[in-house]
Amino acid sequence: MFPLIEISGSARERGQQHGLQAKARIERSIATYVRLFAYCGIGWQRAQRLGAGYRDVIGDLDPALLAEIEGIAAGAGRHVDEILALNARTEILPPSYPGEPHPDQRKIAAANAKQGAPDWGECTAVAVKPAQSTTGTTLLAQNWDWLGAQRAALVLLRVRNADGAACLTLTEAGMLAKIGLNSRGFGVCLNILRSTDDGRHPGVPVHVLLRALLERDGVADAVAFASKLSFGASSNVLCADAGGDTAALEFSPRGLEVVRGADAALCHTNHFLAPAAARHQASLAPSLSTVPRLARITALTGAHQGKFSPADLQRMLRDECDGYLSICRSPDPSLAPEACIETVASVVMDLGERVMHIAPDLPSRVDYVPVALGEAVPA
């Protein structure tokens, strides 16, 4: 299982605790993105400059979140611009990723090495309302597909605020949040999207947004909060709450579109479903397999008889019927390591019970381990 890091106190103190306890994994995160940015034609020094461009955006959104990022840098002994680059990695990556490597990849990688920098399409998500679940609670689930090397950089963060509110999130070390739930019974999953407008101006980074959303009361509060923001890149946050509300928040530099499902389960992968946003969809790399994955998870949930249990969702997330393009994704050896996507972890959340069931690898080859918001992580 991924290491559990408990953070509490002031924003700066929370960040320092994160940075100190996850120092080695933060270094692994930096090494991964140094290499990934080089693949896209972006040197690590430039990535840091781009990351620094989001400082004011984050500070305007919530000064406490910026203070926490600064604390992470201090605790890990890294420059704050490096941690900003990690938290803005989605916004820094070009809309064309993953695709062919940049022509200057090797030259940039060599320059990175000379400067001492280390070298080294994501996700199928489902939400089920209480009336359709065997537990009588809202279920929210996701396979997180990303670079396999990053599995060694993942951590569980349990965040306790001074007001008593708490959240539990599975994220990349050095980043504020990703998949998670809070003590109010509200949960979030993430699907990276790509539009032709991405990268034209700074906006709220999605990994900062996810942490801010984990402070909301429920879906309605999240929609109201996100609708006031501007974004520099595109993503979808599939969210749900213990009261039974579910929604896909598709956002891009053009704004927010809210998608709600009429079926028993609301499913999402890595392309826009809202018609207005879909008109600006960037070209989809075949290796993302977003269209067939959505068709498959929709077919699996649509054909399901009776109510959904957590075990049912786990079984669907283990589906490998389409080889390297399956819901449960094994690494394709024909692809470059920087473009080779696989399932790094899988999560099924019970929002009523405030429990995350986590598979710390391809779910087809490991068991799911329950981690409750208020309890220690199992060994």
C-alpha positions in Angstrom: 0.0 0.0 0.0 1.1 3.6 -0.6 2.5 5.4 2.5 0.0 7.4 4.5 1.1 10.9 5.4 -0.8 12.8 8.2 -0.7 16.6 7.9 -2.4 19.2 10.2 -1.8 22.6 11.7 -1.4 25.8 9.7 -1.1 25.7 5.9 2.7 26.2 6.1 3.0 23.5 8.7 0.9 21.1 6.6 3.1 21.6 3.7 6.3 21.2 5.7 5.0 17.9 7.1 4.2 16.7 3.5 7.5 17.8 2.1 9.5 16.2 5.0 7.7 12.9 5.1 7.5 12.5 1.3 10.9 13.9 0.4 12.1 10.8 -1.5 8.8 10.4 -3.4 8.8 14.1 -4.3 12.2 13.6 -5.8 10.8 10.7 -7.8 7.9 13.0 -9.0 10.4 15.6 -10.1 12.5 13.0 -11.9 9.4 11.7 -13.8 8.3 15.2 -14.9 11.8 16.3 -15.8 11.8 13.5 -18.3 8.2 13.9 -19.4 8.5 17.6 -20.1 11.7 17.0 -22.1 9.7 14.5 -24.2 7.4 17.4 -24.9 10.2 19.8 -25.7 10.1 21.6 -22.4 13.4 21.9 -20.3 13.1 21.7 -16.5 14.2 25.3 -16.1 11.5 26.4 -18.4 9.0 24.2 -16.7 9.8 25.9 -13.4 9.3 29.3 -15.0 6.0 28.2 -16.3 5.1 26.8 -12.9 6.0 30.1 -11.3 3.5 31.8 -13.6 0.7 30.1 -11.6 1.8 31.5 -8.2 -0.5 34.5 -8.2 -3.4 32.4 -9.7 -3.1 30.0 -6.8 -2.7 32.8 -4.2 -5.7 34.6 -5.5 -7.8 31.4 -5.3 -6.7 30.6 -1.8 -3.6 32.0 0.0 -3.5 29.0 2.3 -3.0 26.6 -0.6 -0.1 28.7 -1.9 1.4 28.7 1.7 1.0 24.9 1.7 2.9 24.6 -1.6 5.7 26.8 -0.2 5.8 24.6 2.9 6.1 21.4 0.8 9.1 23.0 -0.9 10.7 24.0 2.4 10.1 20.5 3.9 11.5 18.7 0.9 14.4 21.0 0.4 13.3 22.0 -3.1 12.8 25.3 -4.8 9.2 26.4 -4.7 9.0 26.8 -8.4 9.7 23.0 -8.7 6.6 22.3 -6.5 4.6 24.8 -8.5 5.6 23.0 -11.7 4.4 19.7 -10.2 1.1 21.1 -9.2 0.7 22.8 -12.7 2.0 19.8 -14.6 -1.3 19.3 -16.5 -1.3 22.9 -17.5 2.3 22.8 -18.6 2.0 19.7 -20.8 1.0 20.6 -24.3 -2.5 19.6 -25.7 -0.7 17.2 -28.1 0.6 14.9 -25.3 0.8 12.0 -25.5 2.1 12.0 -29.1 5.3 11.9 -31.0 8.4 13.1 -29.0 9.5 16.7 -29.6 12.4 16.9 -32.1 14.6 18.5 -29.4 13.9 15.9 -26.8 17.4 14.5 -26.6 19.0 17.9 -26.6 16.7 19.1 -23.8 17.3 15.9 -21.8 21.1 16.5 -22.1 20.7 20.1 -20.9 18.6 18.9 -18.0 21.3 16.4 -17.0 24.0 19.1 -17.3 22.0 21.3 -14.9 21.7 18.5 -12.4 18.0 17.7 -13.0 17.2 14.0 -12.5 16.2 11.8 -15.4 14.2 9.1 -15.2 -4.5 10.0 -21.1 -5.7 9.0 -18.0 -8.6 7.3 -16.4 -12.0 5.7 -16.3 -14.4 6.9 -13.7 -17.9 5.9 -12.5 -20.4 7.3 -10.1 -23.4 5.4 -8.6 -26.2 7.0 -6.7 -27.4 5.5 -3.3 -30.7 4.1 -4.9 -28.6 2.0 -7.3 -26.0 0.7 -4.8 -26.3 -2.3 -2.5 -24.8 -0.3 0.3 -27.5 2.4 0.1 -24.6 4.9 -0.2 -23.0 6.8 -3.0 -20.2 5.0 -4.7 -17.5 6.8 -6.7 -14.8 4.8 -8.5 -11.8 5.3 -10.8 -8.9 3.6 -12.5 -6.1 6.1 -12.5 -4.0 5.6 -15.7 -0.7 7.4 -15.9 3.0 6.7 -16.3 4.0 3.5 -14.6 7.1 5.0 -13.1 5.0 7.4 -11.1 3.4 4.6 -9.1 6.5 4.8 -6.8 5.8 8.5 -6.2 2.2 8.1 -5.0 1.1 8.9 -1.4 -2.1 9.0 0.6 -2.5 12.4 2.3 -4.8 12.7 5.3 -5.4 16.4 5.8 -6.9 17.8 9.0 -7.8 21.5 9.1 -8.0 23.6 12.2 -11.8 23.7 11.9 -12.0 19.9 12.3 -12.7 19.2 8.6 -10.6 16.5 7.0 -10.0 14.9 3.7 -8.2 11.8 2.4 -6.6 11.9 -1.1 -4.5 9.6 -3.2 -2.0 11.9 -5.1 1.5 12.3 -6.5 4.0 13.4 -3.9 4.4 17.1 -3.9 0.9 17.7 -5.3 -2.0 19.0 -3.2 -4.6 16.5 -4.2 -6.1 14.2 -6.8 -8.6 11.4 -6.1 -10.2 11.7 -2.7 -13.1 12.3 -0.3 -13.8 14.6 2.6 -15.5 14.3 6.0 -18.7 15.8 4.6 -19.1 12.8 2.3 -18.1 14.6 -0.9 -15.6 12.9 -3.3 -13.7 13.7 -6.5 -12.2 11.8 -9.4 -10.1 13.2 -12.3 -10.1 12.7 -16.1 -7.6 14.7 -18.0 -9.1 16.3 -21.1 -7.5 18.3 -23.9 -8.9 21.2 -25.8 -7.4 23.4 -28.6 -7.5 26.3 -26.2 -5.3 24.8 -23.5 -2.2 26.7 -22.5 -3.1 30.1 -23.9 -3.3 31.8 -20.5 -2.8 30.8 -16.8 -5.8 29.6 -14.9 -6.4 27.5 -11.7 -4.3 24.3 -12.0 -6.5 21.2 -11.8 -4.5 19.6 -8.9 -5.0 22.8 -6.9 -8.7 22.9 -7.9 -9.1 19.3 -6.6 -7.8 20.3 -3.2 -10.0 23.3 -3.1 -13.0 21.1 -4.1 -12.2 18.8 -1.2 -13.2 21.6 1.1 -16.7 21.9 -0.5 -19.9 20.6 1.1 -21.3 18.7 -1.9 -21.8 18.7 -5.6 -24.0 21.8 -5.7 -21.4 23.7 -3.7 -18.6 22.4 -6.0 -20.5 23.5 -9.2 -21.1 27.0 -7.7 -17.5 27.3 -6.7 -16.0 26.0 -10.0 -18.3 28.1 -12.1 -16.6 31.3 -10.9 -13.1 30.2 -11.8 -11.0 30.5 -15.0 -8.8 27.6 -16.2 -5.6 27.3 -18.2 -6.2 23.7 -19.3 -9.0 21.2 -19.6 -10.0 18.4 -17.3 -13.1 16.6 -15.9 -13.8 16.2 -12.2 -16.4 13.4 -11.7 -17.8 14.2 -8.3 -20.5 12.9 -6.0 -21.7 13.4 -2.5 -23.2 11.3 0.3 -26.6 12.9 -0.4 -26.7 11.2 -3.8 -25.9 14.0 -6.2 -23.5 13.2 -9.0 -22.0 15.3 -11.8 -19.2 15.6 -14.3 -17.6 19.0 -14.2 -15.9 19.5 -17.6 -13.8 22.6 -17.7 -11.5 24.3 -20.2 -10.2 27.8 -20.8 -13.7 28.5 -22.3 -15.4 27.8 -18.9 -17.4 25.0 -17.1 -19.9 22.6 -18.5 -21.8 20.3 -16.1 -22.8 16.8 -17.4 -25.4 14.7 -15.5 -26.3 11.2 -16.4 -29.7 9.7 -16.7 -28.5 6.1 -16.4 -27.9 4.1 -13.2 -24.2 5.0 -13.4 -22.5 8.2 -14.6 -19.3 7.3 -16.5 -16.5 9.4 -17.9 -13.1 8.9 -19.6 -10.8 11.4 -21.4 -12.9 13.3 -23.9 -15.6 15.9 -23.6 -19.2 14.8 -23.4 -20.8 18.3 -23.3 -21.5 19.2 -27.0 -20.4 22.8 -26.7 -17.0 21.8 -25.2 -16.6 18.8 -27.6 -16.4 21.2 -30.5 -13.0 22.3 -29.2 -11.6 18.8 -28.4 -7.9 18.5 -29.2 -6.9 15.5 -31.4 -6.9 12.3 -29.4 -3.9 10.0 -29.5 -5.0 6.4 -30.3 -3.1 5.2 -27.2 -5.5 7.1 -24.9 -8.3 4.7 -26.0 -10.8 7.1 -24.4 -13.7 6.4 -26.8 -13.6 2.6 -26.6 -13.0 2.7 -22.8 -16.1 4.9 -22.4 -18.1 2.5 -24.6 -16.9 -0.5 -22.6 -17.6 0.9 -19.1 -21.0 2.2 -20.3 -21.8 -1.3 -21.6 -20.7 -3.0 -18.4 -22.7 -0.7 -16.2 -25.7 -0.7 -18.5 -25.8 -4.5 -18.6 -25.5 -4.9 -14.9 -28.5 -6.6 -13.3 -29.7 -5.2 -9.9 -27.8 -2.8 -7.7 -24.1 -2.1 -7.8 -21.8 -3.2 -4.9 -18.3 -2.0 -4.4 -17.2 -5.5 -5.6 -19.1 -5.0 -8.8 -17.3 -1.8 -9.5 -14.0 -3.5 -8.7 -14.8 -6.2 -11.2 -15.6 -3.7 -13.9 -12.4 -1.8 -13.2 -10.4 -5.1 -13.6 -11.7 -5.5 -17.2 -9.0 -6.4 -19.7 -11.0 -7.3 -22.7 -9.3 -4.9 -25.1 -5.6 -5.6 -24.5 -3.4 -2.6 -24.0 -6.4 -0.3 -24.5 -8.6 -1.8 -21.8 -10.2 -0.2 -18.7 -7.5 -2.0 -16.7 -4.5 -0.9 -18.7 -1.2 -2.9 -18.9 1.8 -1.0 -20.3 2.3 -1.3 -24.1 6.0 -2.2 -24.7 5.8 -0.7 -28.2 5.4 2.8 -26.9 8.1 5.1 -25.5 8.2 5.2 -21.7 7.1 8.8 -21.7 3.9 8.0 -23.7 3.2 4.5 -22.2 0.1 4.8 -20.0 -0.9 2.1 -17.6 -3.2 1.8 -14.6 -1.1 2.9 -11.6 -3.9 2.6 -9.0 -7.6 2.0 -8.7 -10.0 3.4 -6.2 -13.6 2.6 -5.2 -15.0 5.1 -2.7 -18.0 4.7 -0.4 -18.9 8.3 0.3 -21.5 7.4 3.0 -18.9 5.4 5.0 -16.0 7.8 4.1 -13.9 4.8 3.0 -11.5 4.5 0.0 -10.9 0.9 -1.3 -7.5 1.2 -3.0 -5.7 -1.2 -5.4 -2.1 0.0 -5.4 -1.3 -1.5 -8.8 -3.2 -2.8 -11.8 -6.4 -4.0 -10.0 -6.3 -7.2 -12.0 -3.3 -8.4 -10.1 -3.8 -7.0 -6.5 -6.6 -6.8 -3.9 -8.4 -3.6 -2.9 -7.5 -2.4 0.6 -10.0 -0.4 2.6 -8.7 2.9 4.0 -11.2 4.9 6.2 -10.9 8.6 6.5 -10.5 8.4 10.3 -8.4 5.2 10.6 -4.8 4.1 10.1 -3.9 2.6 6.8 -3.6 -1.2 6.7 -0.1 -2.6 6.3 
